Amino acid sequence: MQKRGLTSVVSRAVKGECKTWRPAVPVLVVIVLVSVVFAEIPEKRRIAELIRHDQLPAAEQQLWGVLGTHPDEVWALELMGELRARQKRNAEAVALFHRVLELDPSGLEAQRRLGALYQSEGNAAEAARAQEAIQQSVPGDRDANLALATLYEQTGKYQESVAAVERIPVSSLFMKLKPVQQETTPVPMCSCICFAWRTITNRMWSI
């Protein structure tokens, strides 16, 4: 009896007589979008690792594979900009980071990389403009304020330099610098940190 009942259910399922749950269209769309996002994460990390280990031809080939089908993919454009910067093709890197900012004006890392590139070329005005954009979004950003303190000091804007240092939380002053600055920015960071420490120490003693 139990066997006949099971056979009957299977038979009805094959004939389409059993009601089958089917997800609504919005649910399917969400599932597809989530799967695309999670597929991008390992791809982005893989390419970033290739760039970090200077395996630039392999990284470039994979980036072109992404940009060939999605020319406005922000993370791919940003990584291509980083790749071009490592190749010393700064004009192309600058153009790519500007394109990233057109697509995503809130992209702080693109601004940070632009500032580093401009500073490496001795363009203090553009470097400061890029770092100021970061500082306006995140007033206490340690790396942006340290870069601004150096840029202002180099151009004789000493009050602005001190103000930039004073915006840095003391607790974050000696944290590890971001890799982008360590690799691409020829900033005398030790002297800048010493200058920052002197400024903050003087401020504390004056309280």
C-alpha positions as CSV (number, residue, x, y, z in Angstrom):
1,M,0.0,0.0,0.0
2,Q,2.8,2.4,0.9
3,K,4.6,1.5,-2.3
4,R,1.6,2.2,-4.5
5,G,1.1,5.5,-2.8
6,L,4.7,6.5,-3.5
7,T,4.4,5.4,-7.1
8,S,1.3,7.5,-7.5
9,V,3.0,10.6,-6.2
10,V,6.0,10.1,-8.5
11,S,3.6,9.5,-11.4
12,R,1.7,12.7,-10.7
13,A,4.9,14.7,-10.4
14,V,6.1,13.4,-13.8
15,K,2.8,14.3,-15.4
16,G,2.9,17.8,-13.8
17,E,-0.1,17.2,-11.6
18,C,1.9,18.0,-8.4
19,K,2.2,21.7,-7.6
20,T,5.8,22.7,-7.6
21,W,7.1,25.9,-5.8
22,R,8.6,28.3,-8.2
23,P,10.4,31.4,-7.0
24,A,9.0,34.8,-8.0
25,V,10.8,36.8,-10.6
26,P,12.2,39.4,-8.0
27,V,13.6,36.5,-6.0
28,L,15.4,35.2,-9.0
29,V,16.8,38.6,-9.8
30,V,18.2,39.0,-6.3
31,I,19.7,35.5,-6.4
32,V,21.4,36.3,-9.7
33,L,22.8,39.7,-8.5
34,V,24.1,38.1,-5.3
35,S,25.8,35.4,-7.2
36,V,27.4,38.0,-9.5
37,V,28.7,40.0,-6.6
38,F,30.2,37.0,-4.8
39,A,31.8,35.8,-8.1
40,E,33.5,39.2,-8.4
41,I,35.1,39.1,-5.0
42,P,37.6,36.2,-5.6
43,E,38.3,37.5,-9.1
44,K,39.2,40.9,-7.8
45,R,41.3,39.5,-5.0
46,R,43.1,37.2,-7.4
47,I,44.0,40.0,-9.8
48,A,45.0,42.3,-6.9
49,E,47.4,39.6,-5.6
50,L,48.9,39.3,-9.1
51,I,49.6,43.0,-9.2
52,R,51.0,43.0,-5.6
53,H,53.4,40.3,-6.6
54,D,54.4,42.1,-9.8
55,Q,52.9,39.5,-12.1
56,L,51.6,42.4,-14.3
57,P,51.2,40.6,-17.7
58,A,48.9,38.0,-16.2
59,A,47.0,40.6,-14.2
60,E,46.5,42.8,-17.3
61,Q,45.3,39.9,-19.3
62,Q,42.6,39.1,-16.7
63,L,41.6,42.7,-16.4
64,W,41.1,43.1,-20.1
65,G,38.9,40.0,-19.9
66,V,36.7,41.8,-17.4
67,L,36.7,45.2,-19.1
68,G,36.1,43.7,-22.5
69,T,32.6,42.8,-21.4
70,H,32.1,45.4,-18.6
71,P,34.0,48.6,-19.6
72,D,32.7,50.5,-16.7
73,E,33.5,48.0,-13.9
74,V,34.9,50.3,-11.2
75,W,37.1,47.8,-9.4
76,A,38.7,46.6,-12.7
77,L,39.4,50.2,-13.8
78,E,40.9,50.9,-10.4
79,L,43.2,47.9,-10.5
80,M,44.2,48.7,-14.1
81,G,45.1,52.2,-12.9
82,E,47.3,50.6,-10.1
83,L,48.8,48.3,-12.7
84,R,49.7,51.2,-15.0
85,A,51.2,53.1,-12.1
86,R,53.5,50.2,-11.4
87,Q,54.5,50.2,-15.0
88,K,55.3,53.9,-14.7
89,R,52.7,54.8,-17.3
90,N,51.5,57.6,-15.0
91,A,49.4,59.5,-17.6
92,E,47.3,56.4,-18.3
93,A,47.0,55.6,-14.6
94,V,45.8,59.2,-13.8
95,A,43.2,58.9,-16.6
96,L,41.9,55.6,-15.2
97,F,41.6,56.9,-11.7
98,H,39.7,60.0,-13.0
99,R,37.4,57.6,-14.8
100,V,36.8,55.7,-11.6
101,L,35.9,58.9,-9.8
102,E,33.5,59.8,-12.6
103,L,31.7,56.5,-12.1
104,D,32.1,56.6,-8.3
105,P,32.7,60.1,-6.9
106,S,33.0,58.6,-3.4
107,G,36.0,56.4,-4.3
108,L,38.5,57.4,-1.6
109,E,41.2,54.9,-2.8
110,A,41.1,56.3,-6.3
111,Q,41.7,59.8,-4.8
112,R,44.5,58.4,-2.6
113,R,46.2,56.9,-5.6
114,L,45.8,60.1,-7.6
115,G,47.4,62.1,-4.8
116,A,50.3,59.6,-4.7
117,L,50.8,59.8,-8.5
118,Y,50.7,63.6,-8.6
119,Q,53.1,63.8,-5.6
120,S,55.5,61.4,-7.2
121,E,55.6,63.7,-10.3
122,G,56.2,66.8,-8.1
123,N,52.7,68.2,-8.9
124,A,52.0,69.5,-5.3
125,A,48.9,71.4,-6.2
126,E,47.1,68.4,-7.8
127,A,48.3,66.1,-5.1
128,A,47.0,68.4,-2.4
129,R,43.6,68.7,-4.2
130,A,43.3,64.9,-4.2
131,Q,44.2,64.5,-0.6
132,E,41.9,67.4,0.4
133,A,39.0,65.5,-1.3
134,I,39.7,62.6,1.0
135,Q,40.1,64.8,4.1
136,Q,36.7,66.5,3.4
137,S,35.0,63.1,3.3
138,V,36.9,61.7,6.3
139,P,38.3,64.7,8.3
140,G,40.5,62.5,10.6
141,D,42.0,60.3,7.8
142,R,45.5,59.8,9.0
143,D,47.2,59.1,5.6
144,A,45.5,62.0,3.8
145,N,46.4,64.5,6.6
146,L,50.0,63.3,6.9
147,A,50.3,63.7,3.1
148,L,48.8,67.2,3.3
149,A,51.1,68.2,6.2
150,T,54.1,67.3,4.0
151,L,52.7,69.0,0.9
152,Y,51.8,72.2,2.8
153,E,55.2,72.3,4.6
154,Q,57.0,71.8,1.2
155,T,55.0,74.8,-0.3
156,G,55.5,77.1,2.8
157,K,51.9,76.7,4.1
158,Y,53.0,76.1,7.6
159,Q,49.8,77.0,9.4
160,E,47.9,74.6,7.1
161,S,50.5,72.0,7.7
162,V,50.1,72.2,11.5
163,A,46.3,72.2,11.1
164,A,46.5,69.0,9.0
165,V,48.6,67.3,11.7
166,E,46.2,68.4,14.5
167,R,43.3,66.7,12.7
168,I,45.0,63.3,13.1
169,P,43.8,61.3,16.1
170,V,46.8,60.6,18.3
171,S,45.8,56.9,18.6
172,S,46.1,56.4,14.8
173,L,49.4,58.4,14.3
174,F,51.7,55.4,14.5
175,M,49.5,52.8,12.8
176,K,50.9,51.1,9.7
177,L,50.7,53.2,6.6
178,K,48.5,52.1,3.7
179,P,50.4,50.1,1.1
180,V,49.6,52.5,-1.7
181,Q,51.6,55.2,0.0
182,Q,54.5,53.0,1.0
183,E,54.8,51.8,-2.7
184,T,54.1,54.9,-4.8
185,T,54.6,58.0,-2.7
186,P,58.2,59.4,-2.2
187,V,57.2,61.1,1.0
188,P,59.7,61.7,3.9
189,M,57.2,60.0,6.1
190,C,59.5,59.6,9.1
191,S,60.2,63.3,9.3
192,C,56.5,64.0,8.8
193,I,55.6,61.7,11.7
194,C,58.2,63.4,13.9
195,F,56.8,66.7,12.9
196,A,53.3,65.5,13.7
197,W,54.5,64.2,17.1
198,R,56.2,67.4,18.0
199,T,53.0,69.4,17.0
200,I,50.7,67.1,19.1
201,T,53.1,67.1,22.0
202,N,53.2,70.9,22.0
203,R,49.5,71.0,21.8
204,M,49.1,68.6,24.8
205,W,51.6,70.7,26.9
206,S,49.8,73.9,26.2
207,I,46.5,72.5,27.6
